[in-house]
Amino acid sequence: MAKLISKTYGDALFELAVEENKVDVLLDEIEQLQSILKENDEFGKLMTHPKIIKEEKLQVAENVFKGRVSDELLGFLTIVISKDRYQDIDDILDYFITEVKKYKGIGVANVTTATPLKEEQCRKIEQRLLDTTSFKKMEMHYEINTALIGGMVIRIGDRVVDSSISTKLNELQKELLKVQI
C-alpha cells in the first residue's frame, strides 16, 4: 500500500514539475526539505500525532514553509497533510527524486568492494557503466565490505552484477557438493 501511495503522490508532484518546467528547482527544494525533515524529527511527530487536528497541522506547515519553499511544494505538502499521508512523506519524496533521475538519464550505482578503490579505478568503473547502459550520467556510491574477499558487486536499480570472490567460492562449493564419488 505504501508503494502505491508514494507512486501516486510522487507521480503527481513529478508531473507538476514537468508541466511547470520546474524539475530542477523542485528537485533542489525537495533534497533540502528531506535534509531539514531528517534533522527535525519533532516536526514529523507533530504532523503524524493523532490528537492534533488537521487544521492545526496545516497552519504549522504554512507558518514553517511559506516564503521558504515554492508555492508548488507548499501546495503539495498541504495536500499530503490534509489527506493524512504525512507518514509517507519520505517515500513520496524518494519516489519523486528517483523519477527525476530517470527523466534526466541519471543512473544510481552502488559499488561494493573488499578494499578501497583508487580514483582512477572509480573513474574507469563509472565510464564502463556509462558505456554499457543507456544512462547519460552516473551517481556513484562506494562501499567497503571485507567479506567479499576480492572483486566487486555493482547494483543499479534491481540489477546486480556480482563478481566477488566470496560468491564464486560459494558457487564452487555448491558445485562440489553436487558431485557424487
Secondary structure, 3 states (H helix, E strand, C coil): CHHHHHHHHHHHHHHHHHHCCCHHHHHHHHHHHHHHHHHCHHHHHHHHCCCCCHHHHHHHHHHHHECCECHHHHHHHHHHHHCCCHHHHHHHHHHHHHHHHHHHCEEEEEEEECCCCCHHHHHHHHHHHHHHCCCCEEEEEEEECHHHCCCEEEEECCEEEECCHHHHHHHHHHHHHHCCC
